[in-house]
Amino acid sequence: MMVAAADIEGLADHVQRWTWLAGKMQQMMMEFMAKEATDGVVLGPDPLGLVETWSKMATAAMTDPSRLAQLQADYWRDAMTLWQAFATPGEVQPPQLPADKRFKGQAWSEMPAFDFLKSSYLLASQYVLQLVGGLDGLDDKERQKALFYTRQFIDALSPSNYLLTNPEVLKATVESKGENLLKGTQHLLDDLQRGRMTMTDEKAFEVGRNVAVTPGKVVFENRMFQLIQYAPSTANVYETPLLIFPPWINKFYILDLTPEKSFIRWAVAQGLTVFVVSWKNADASIADATTATYIEEGFIVAIDAVLKGLGVKSTHVIGYCVAGTTLAMTLALMAARDTADKVKTATFFTAQVDFSECGDLGVFVDEDHLKAVKELSESKGYLDGRYMATTFNMLRANDLIWNYVVNNYLLGKDYFPFDLLYWNSDSTNVPAKWHAEYLEGLYRDNRMIVPGGIVIDGTPIDLRTVKTPVYIQGGKEDHIAPARSSWKLTRNFSGPVRFVLAGSGHIAGVVNPPDANKYQHWTNDTLPERFEDFAATATEHPGSWWPDWIKWLTPQSGKQIPARTPGKSAKGGKLKVIEDAPGRYVRERVG
């Protein structure tokens, strides 16, 4: 067969192109490694304890060999059926497999070889998880840990994550003559140098310019936080103000993203005088901070600053995530000190006080992990926020890790600007002492629900003494503070309680403005003993739960008065304008 000169010339061009591409990628890697060696980068310890987990799984599997044999037989039967369906299309029905958005692209279905590869992976994954989930000889925590690490392993092995087994990546590679891989390699090297994965176009956002832009002033500060008071948008406001405590493991502006998503802006528009605490990004200056520090120098000081500054007797408060947990401790401490009347109502966003069913985060609480975390942070006095971010991303590895491995490194796509991902990447350091207390005292030992189990400044606290009216919001799909766990707050307080279950998870379940018309929420005018009974008898409502909350809050907010100007204190107050919102503390970035 004669080969045309044009074909030979085209082949030579391809060979030259791929040779250059391989050489360029190698050069990039060599330059990166040389720089990192010069900078003296040292990898930290591995806190996962995988070897011990796999060993326990293997031992447990062998305690019931008949079950193992049956599962293996079932798997090989379905695998053979899958092969027959592939070999003789239309004659044999393949096994029923779950839908998976990683394989939603047409190429995974229209090309038989990749359809078979995808189906084989899903089938094997299904049986492996079934095997691990049914192991005898493991306690609940061991089984949870085994399932978590098994999912991580299975997710990592997905054919969608690799060049040669992802048809979409192969197509992009051919069409761009490998430019996607070159660009993806540069993304990878940039992320390795940065110490975290890039998820969005971070240059598209700036705190105070197009996120965290609700008008206001910083009116108080100490070493732990800045206090922001927002400018009113109504002529009159309710007498009782609102003070928001966001978590310090993230920045406060999750509640003030773009104007149309901002809970803070919406709350201001409802006629509330809104304050928010902007926590200090942990550094050497607060390395001594413990739970007691956050309560005494944070929560108590902020509440008193609002009351004295406005000349009012009480304020509404909100606590989100770990700030909600700490708010519960603060309320119990105030009850013990006979100052509970300073808080009119308390609202909890996806918070926990009973950690017996705390979800996948419990996987990271064992002696090996706790020891490793201490080693990572003991020299500086604080834990690098990038470690925390990776931990949370592992809870949704397909969405927050592998999705970006494919898009950023394999497909070499340009980063898409997304405000929520910008916030998610804006990680925060946390004080090492506080972090150890939180993991050991709450996640491991679950001391908070034990009367006197937590002692603050010499005062034992008891959640049962809290009689403040509370509103508790849980997220139906929350993977950080599971709805069942948030529900347990209803069993630990003694005052009036309203519980609302919101659609979606830890972030989208909270940040769901009414105008978006997204998700749904469930209410129940009675408060049954069990979460299952609440869910079974609750009424579903379309859209945001925010209107339900404001309907609950405003009757407890006093009379209407002329709107307050930020920084203008009542007589004898100490609220003075320090700087414009969102302030300096929130602009401090990690890495």
N, C-alpha and C positions, 0 to 999 in steps of 0.2 A: 504494500500500500504506500502510495506516494504521500509525503507530508509537505504541504505548501510552505513556501518560505515565510509567508506571513504568519503561519501558525508557529513556526520555529521562533520567529522574532517575538511573537506574543508570549510564548512560553519563557523565553529568555527574560523578557520584561518582568514576568511574574516572579521568576526565581530571584532576579535582582531585587525586586521590591521586598520579598519576604526575607531575603538575606539582610537587607538594610534594616528592616523592621526588627528582626531578632537581635541584630547588633546594637541598635538604638536602645531597646529595652534592657539589654544586658548592661550597657553603659550607664543607664539611669540607675539600675540596681547597684552597680559597683560604686557609683558616686554617692549614693545614699548611705550604703554600708560604711564607706570610708568616713563620711561625716559623722555618723552615729558612733563609730568606734572612737573618733577623736573627742566627741562630746562625753564619752564615758557613760552611755546609757546602760542601766542595770535592770534586768527584768525582776519583778517582784515574785514572791512565793505563790504557789498554786494552792488555794484554800479549798478546793472542791472536794477532796477526799474521794476521788473516783475509784481508786483501787479497792478501798474498803467497801464501797457501795456495790461494785461489781462482784466482789467476793461473797457478800451477804446474799446477793441475788442468785448467784450460782448455787450456793448451799441450799437456799430456800427452794429452788427449782428441783433439786434432786430429792427433796423430801416427799415429793408426790410424782414419781416417775410415770405413773399411768396417765395423769393429766398432761404431762409434758408430751408423752407419746401420742395422745389423742390430738393435741393441738398440732403436732408435727404432721400427723396423718391428714388432718383437715386442711392444713396449709398446702401440702403436696397435691391433694385432690383439687383444690381451687387453682393452684398454679398450673396443673395439667389442663384443667378446663380453659384457663386463660390462654395457654399455648395452642390448644386446639381451635379456639375461637380466632386466634391470630393466623394460624396456618390454613384454616378453611373458613374464610369470612362468610357469614350468613347462615352457616350450617349449625354452629354451636353458639349458645348464648353465654357471653362471658360473665364472671361473677359480678355481683352488684358492688360497686365501690363508691366511697363518698366523693362529692365534688370538692375540688381544691383549687383555690384561686391562683396558686402558683403555676397551674397548667391551663389557664383559661385561653391562652393564645391559640389560634387556629392550627398552627404548625404542629402542636402536640397531638391533634386528632386527625389531621388530614394526611400525615405521613405515618404509615403503619408501624415502622420500626420504632419511632418515638412514642407512638400510642402504646405500644407493647411495653416499652421501657418505663413509661409513666405508670401504667397499670400494674406492672410488676412491683414497682417501688411502693405504690399505695397498698397493694395486697400484703406485702411483707411487713410494712409499717403497722398495718392493722393487727396482724397476728402477734407481732412483737409486743405491742402495747397491751393486747389482751393477755398475753403470757405474764408480763410483769405486773399488771394490775391485779391479777388473781393469785399471786404468790402467797402461800402460807408461810408461817415462820417469821414474818416481818411485822413489826408493830406499825401503827398508823404513820408515824413520822418517817420510819425507814421506807415504807412503801411509797409515801409521797416523794421522798428524795429519789428513790429508784425510778419512779415514773418521770420525774422532772428531768433527770439526767439522760434517761432513755429518749425522751422527746428531743432533747438537745442533740443527741447523737443521730437520731433519725432525721431531724431537720437538716443537720449538717451534710448528710449523705444524699440529700435530694438531687436527682439528676439536673434540676433547674439551676443548681449552683455552679455547674462546671461547663467549661467551654465546649468540650467534645460531646457532651450529652444534652445540650440545650439547643434545639433547632433554631430558636430565635436569635441566639448569640452567634451561631454558625452563619446564619443568613446575613446578619449585620457585619460579620467579619469579612465575608466574601464581597458584599456590596461596598464596604468602605476600604477594601484592600488592607485590612488590619489596623486602620486608624483608630477604631474603637478600642482595641487592646492597648495601643500606645497611649491613648488618652486615659484609659482606665488604669494603666500602670502608674501614670503621673498622679492620678487621684489617690491611689493606694499609698504611694510614697509620701504624698502630702499629709495623708491621714496618720501614717505611722509617725511622722515627725511631730504632728500636732498632738498625738496621743489619744485621739478619739475619731470616730467615724463621722464624716460630714454627711448630713441628711438633706440640707437645703442650701440655697444660695444665701449665705449669711451676709453678703454685702448688700443684699436687697433690703435689710432691716437695720434699724438703729433705735435703741431705747430712747424714748423722748421725742423721736421724729415721726415714726409711723407705727410704733407699738408703745404702750404705756403713755398715752397722750391725753388722757382725761385731765382737764385743767385743775390745778391745785397747788398747794404750797407745803413744803416741809416746815413743820411748826414746833418740832421737838426732836432731840436726838441724844443718845448716849452711846456707849461703846457697843451695845447689843443691837440697836435698831434706830431707824429714823421713823418719825410719825408724820404721815401725810394727811392733811385735811383737804378735801376736794371742794371746789367752788360750786355753789348751788346753781341749779338750772331752773328752779321754781321760785316764785315770789315768796311763798311761805313754806315752812318745813315743820315736821313734827318735833315736838320738844325733846323727845328722847333720841339721842344720836345712835349711830351704828359704828362699831369698831371691829375691823376685820383682822384676824390673825392668820396669815397664810403659812404654809410650811416653810421652814428654813432649809430644807433639802432641795428647794427650787426657788425661783424668783417669784415675787408677788404678782407680776403682771400677767400670769395666766388668767387672772380675773380682770385684766385690762388690756386685752390684745387690740385688735382693731375696734373702732368705735361701735360697729354693729355687733360685735361679739362680747363687749365689755359688760360684765356683771356690775362693776363699780359704777360705770356711767349710767346704767339702767337703774341702779338703786338710788343714785342722785336724782334721777328724773322722777322717781316715785315720791319725792319730797322728804328724803332722809338726809341728815347731815352725816356724811360718810368720812370715816378715818380708816386708814390702812397702815399696818406695820410693815416696813421694809427692813428685813433683817440684814445684819452685817454678814458679809461673806467671810467665813471663818479664816482667821490667820493667827499669827503668834499673839496678837493683842487680846484674843479671847480663847486662848488655848486652855485656860483653866475652867471654861464654862461647863457646867453640869446641868442636869434637869432643874435643880433648884435655882441655878443662875437664870435660866430662861424664864422661870416663873417669877422670881423676885425682881430681877432687873429688866425683865421683858413684860410679861403679862400684867403684873401688879402695877408697875410704873406706868405703863401705857394707859391702863384703865383710870388710874388716878389723874394722869395728865389730861385726859379728855374731860373728866368730871370737874376738875378744878378750872380748866381752861374755859369751859362753857358755863360753869356755875350751875350744873345739874346734879341731881342726886344719884342717877343711875344711867346706864348705857346698855343697849343691845350689843351682843358680841357674837362673832362667827369664828369658828376654828375649823381649819381645813387639814385633813390628813393628820400628820404628827402634831400639828398645832391644835387639832381637835382633841387628840389624846391628852396633850398637855393642858388644854383648857379645862378638861374634866378634872385633872389634878388641882388646877388653880381654884375651881369652884369649890372643891372639897376643902381645900386649905382656907378659903375665905369663909366657908361655913364654920370651920373650927375656930376661926378668929372673930366670928360674929360680924363679918363685913359682907355677907352674901348679898345684902340689899343693894350693893353697888352695881350689880348686874341684873338688869330687868328681865332679859331673856337670853338664852344661849342657843345658837344654831350650830349643828355639826355637819360638815361636808365629809362624807366618806371617811369617817374616823373609827377607831377601835379602842376599846378599853379591856376587853376580854380577848386574849390572843390564843385561845384554845383551838380556834378554827381560822387561822390567819392567812391561809392560802399558801401559794408557792414561795412567798418570801421566807416562810418558816424553814425552807430547805437550807437557807444560808446561815442558820443558827445552830451550830454545833461547835464542839471545842476546837476542832482544827480550824474552822473558819474564823472563830473569834480570836484565836491566837494569831492567825495570819493578818487579820485586820489591825490588831494592835501593833504588829511588827511593821505594817505599812505606814502607820501614823505616829508611832511613838517618838520618832526623832523630831518631828515638826509640831506635834501637838494637835494636828488636825488631819482629817482624811481627805485626800484629793477627790474633788467632785467627779472626776472622770471615772473613778472606780465605782462610785455610786451609780452613775449614769449607765455604765455597762451592766451592772447588776439588774437594774430595772429593765433595761433593754432585753436581757435574757429571758424575762418573763413573757415577752412576745417576740421571740427570736425571728420568726418568719417575717413579721411586719417591720421590725426595728433593727434587724441585723442582715439577714440573708437577702431581703428585698433590695437593700442598698449594695450588697456585694454584687448582685446581678446588674443592677442599673448603673452603678458608679464604676465598678472595676471591670466587668465583662462587656457590657454594652457601651461603656464610656460616655454615658449621657451627661448633658449639661445639668447642673443642679437646678431644680424647680423651686422658685420662691414660695415658701409656705410659713406663715407666721407661727403656727403651733409647733412646727419642727424647729424653727429658730429658737423659740422658748425652750423646747426640750433639750436643745444643744447648749443652752446657756446654763451650764451646771454650776453647782455651788459646793464649796468645801464645808465640812461640818466638824465641830470640835470633837477630838478623839475621846475625851472623857464622857461627854454626853452620849456619843454614839455607842460606846461600850455599855453604859448604863441602860440605854434603850434596848439594845439587843439582849443583854443578859437579864435585866430585871423584868422586862415586859415580854419579849418574844420567847425567851427561854424559860423563865421562871413564872411568868404570868402573875406577878405580885400585885398588880394594880387592883384586881378584884378582891384581894384579901384585905379585910379591914385592918389598917395599920401596917400593911405590907410595904407601903411607900411612906417614907418620912421626909418631910420638907422642913429644913431649918429647925429640927427638933420636934416638929409637930407631926404625929401620925395622921394620915388622912383616910377617910372612909367615904366612898362614893355614895353610899346610902344616905348620907346626910345632906346631899344636894337636893334642894326642893325648888330650885329655879325652873320656871317653865322652859322646856327644851323642844327644839324642832330637829329631827334627825333625818338626814338624807342619805340613802344608800344607792349604789349603782348596780343594776341587775347583772351587768357583765364585768364588774370590777375585778381585776386580777391582782390588785394591790391590797385593797381592803374589801374582801368579798362581802356581798350584801348580807349574807347570813351572819357575818362577824359584826358588821355595823349594827345590825338588828339587836345585838346583845346589849347595846347601850340602853335600850328600853327597859332592860331587866335590872339595871344597876342604879338608877336614879329614883328619887321618891316623889318628885313633883309631877305636874302635868306634862305629858309627853305626846308629841305627834310624830309619827314615822311616815316617810314618803319614799317609795321605791321609784327610782328614775331609770329610764331606758339608757342603754349604753354603759360606759365604764367610768374609770377613775377621773378622766378629764372631760370627755364629751358628755358624760352624764351630768356633770356639774355645769360646765360652760355650754348652756343650751338656751340661748335667748328666745323669747316667745315668737319674734318675727321670723325666725328660721323655720318654724313649723316642722321640726324634726323630732323623731323618737316619740316617747310617750311616758306617762308616769302613772303610778298606782297609789290609791289612798284607801284607807279603811277607818271609818269613824270609831270603830272599836279597836282595842289593842289586845289581841289574843296572846296567849302564853308563848306560842311557838311561831317561828318565822314561816313555817310551812302553812300554818293556819291563816296567817296574814295573807300570804300569796294566793291561797285558794279562795279567799273570800273578798279580796280587794277589788275595787272598781278601777278599770283602766280609763285613762283620759288621754286624748291625743296631745302632743306637743309638750312644751316646757312645764316644769314644776314651779318655776319662779313665781307666777301669779298666785299659786296656792300658798307659797311662803309669805308673800307680801300681804295677802288677805289674812293670814294668821298673825302677822307682826303688827300691822298698823293699829288694830284696836288696843294694843298694849303700848302705844307710842306717845300717849299724852296729847295735849292740845296742839293746834297749829300756831306758829309764831313767825315773825319776819325772818327771812333766810339769813344765815350767819355768814360773815365774810371770813375766809381762812386767815388765821393768825390774830384775829381780833378777839382777845380774851374777855371773859367776864371780869368784873372788878376783882383785883387781886390775883387774876389768873396769870399763867406764865407761857401761854402759847404765843410765840413771836415768829414771824417769817424768817426762816434761815436761808432757804433757796426755793426755786421753782420745783414742782414735781416733775419727774419722779425721783429726784434727788441723786446724791453721789453713790450711796451704798449699792443701789441696784445696778449701777454701771460697772461695778467691779467684776471682771470676767476671769474664768479659769482657763489657762492655756491659750 
